[in-house]
């Protein structure tokens, strides 16, 4: 026995309407790129506050928690991109109507119209500084090893001996924080959840993450561009909902008219 679909379930249809394709690059899209850059900086500060909480001992739980955080931020970026795409398609429909009426469109109006590549352009502009740093760091980074600890005080007398003094002096060598070290701090802040997932015990795993950092730091921002591509389909659903509501309203009005006609007329 087949289950009949519930009548209370709202019917969803999609009605695509033509729109004017705009520019994939413009000052308007560049401003959105700066907003994505701001989002990324905010994410870094959020990871600084919650990063220690996500560093649990259980490997499975640690991977699950950090992966959940990554997916949550991807969802937020995806939703923001979808909203931007929907707004641009709506504006592009109006721009097309104006063009068909013979009105001249300005470059700023074309920049507001939807283009499939605009979301990727905004992501590229916003993440370009971090991407360049990640590429440079990926080329220059090397596997890191733990530095030697300090010597106990009773060993200091042996440092004056010529036969073992040179070997013991190696313990006092320290590496200054250079250009690569500064890049490592910046990139690891951007890779915080990924580093939490693999842990800090394996230097080889950390090196692999650093080599892949140009790709990893782009995962969350790229969700914005993917969400932006949903703009036309979301706009089609809006038109479908408007059409369904209009048909439903007409049916109610027609039913009300029939009911009024069927009512007996009162005698005066």
N, C-alpha and C positions, 0 to 999 in steps of 0.2 A: 504494500500500500504506500503510495507516494504522498509525501507531505506537501500540502498546498502552501504556497507562499503567503505570508501574513499580509492582510490588506492594510494593516497599520504601518507596515514597512514603507518608508519613503522611497518613491521611485527616483532613480538617478539616471539621467541621460546626458549626453554630451552633444552640444551643437556648436560646431566650429564656424566662426565668421572670419572673413578676410581682415587682414591688418597690414599696415605699412611697415615693412622691415626697415629698421633704423641703422645706425652705425655701430660697429662692434667696438670701436675705440673713440673716446671723446673725453672732454673734461668732466662730464657728468659721471662716466664710468670710472674715471680716475679717482674722483672723490669717494666713490664706493670702495675703491681699493684701499684708501686710507682708513676707512671704517673697518675693513677686514684686518688691517695692520693693528688697529686699536683692539680688536677682538683678540688677536693673538697675544698681545702684551697682557691683556686682562687674564687670559688663560694661564700665562706663565705665573702671575701673582697668585692665582687660585691654586695652581699646583704647588707653589711654595707653602701654602697654608695647609693643604690637605695631603701633601705628598707623604709626610711621615705616618699619617693614619693608614695610608694604603700599603705601607711596607710591613706586611704581616709575615710570619714565619712560614705558614703553609703555602706551598707553591701554587696549588690549584686555586686557593682562595685569593692569593695575591694577583694571579693572572685574571681571575674573574672580576675582581674589584677594579683593577686598572683598565681592563678592557671595557667594563661598563661605563667608566668615566669617559673614555675615548668615544664610545658610541653615543653617549649622551651629548657631548659637545658636537659630534657630527650631526646629530639630529637637530640641534639648535641652529647650526649653520645652514643645514638643509632647509629648515623652515624659513629662515631669513631670506635665503636665496629664492625660494618659491614665492614668497610675498613680493620680492622685488620683481621677479619675472611676471607675476600676475599684474602688478601695477603698470609695467611697461607695455604689456599686451593691451591692457585697457586704454592706455594713452595712444597706442599705435592704431587702434580701431577708430578713435576720434580723429587722429591725424589723417587717416585714409579718407574719411568722410569729408574732411575739409579740403583735401587735395582733389577729390572728385567734384567738389563744388567750385573748383577753379581758384581756390585761395593758395597763396604762396606760403610755403613752410620755411621757417628759419632753420639754420644749422642746429640751434639749441633745441628746437622742437624735434628734429630728426634724431638728435642724441638721446632724447627721452624715449624713443620708440624701441620696441623689442628687437633684439638680434641674438641668435643662439650663442654667438661667441663672446657676448658682452660679459657674461658671468666669469668666463675663464680669463678674460682680460683684466677684470677687477681683481681676481685672485692673484694674477701674475704681478700686477702693480703693487698690491699690498704686501705680498710675500717676497718680492724681489730682493730687498736688503738681506733678509734672513737666508734666502736661497743662495745668494752669492757667498755669504759667509760659510754656509754649510758646504758648498762645493769646494771652497778653498780649504776648509778644515778637513774634508774627506780625503783630499789629496795629501795633506801634510801630516795627518795624524799617524801615530804609531802605537803599538801595544804598550800599555802602561804596566809597570811592576811596582810593588810596594818598596818604599825606601827603607834603608837600614835604620834600626833603632839607635838610641844613644848608648854610649858606653857607661858602665858603672864607674864610680869614683875611684875604686881601688885599682882600675886598669890604667889610670893616668900616669902612674910611675913608669909603666912599660913603654909609654909613647916616646920616652927619651932615648930608648935603645935603638941603635942604628939598624939592627937586624929585623925588628918587627915594628918599628915606629912608622915606617912608610905604609905598611899594610893597615895599621890601626888608624892612620890619618884619613883613610877612605871613609870612615864612619862620620867624619865631620863635614864631608862635602854635601852641599845643598844646591838644589837647582832653583834659580830665580824664575819668577812667573813671567814668561815671555809672551810673544804674540800667539803662539799655538795654545798656551795655557789659558789666555784670555778667551780665545775662540772656543776652547773646550768648555769653559764655564757657560758661555752663551748657548752653545749647541746642546749641552746636557740639560739646561733649563728647558729648552724646547722639547727635548726627548724625555722629559721626566717620567711620564707614565710607561713609556717603552722600557726605560732602564729599570723601573720598578718590576716589570714583568720578568725580565731575564735575570735580575739580581746583579749585585756588584762583586760576587765572588769570582766570576770568570772574566779574566782580562780579554780573552779571545772573543767572548760574546759582546763585550762592550766595544771592542774594536770593530766588530761587524756592524753594530748599530751606528757607530760613528761614520763608517764607510757608507752606510745607507741613509744617513741623515738628510741629504737633499730630497729624498723621496718620502721619508717618514714625516718630516715636518709639513709636507704638503697634503697629507691625508685629510686632516680636519678641515683646512680651508677649501679644499677641492669639493667638499660637500656643499658649499655655497653655490659653486658653479653647476653642480648636478641638480640642485634644487631649482636654480634659475631656469633650467631647461624645461621644468614642469609648468612654466607660466602659461603656454598656449592651452594645455590640457586642463589646467585649473580654470582658465577663463571659459573654456568650452563647457565645463560643468556649471559655471555660474549662469551662462546662457540657458543651459538645460534646465536648471532649477527655476529660472524665471519663466521659461516656457511651460513647465509642469504646473507651477503656481497659477499662471494665467489660465490654463485649461481647467484647472480645478475650480478657480473662481467663476469661470463661465458656466461650468456644470452646476455649481451651487446657485448661481443667478437663474439659470434655466429651470432648475428644479423648484426654486422659489416662485417663479412665474407660473409654472404648472399648478403648484399648490394653491396659489391665489385664484387661478381660474376655476379650480375645482371646488372652492369654498362657496356654499350657497349664499346668494345675495339676500340681504335683509330687506324686508318690506317696510316701507316708511308708513 
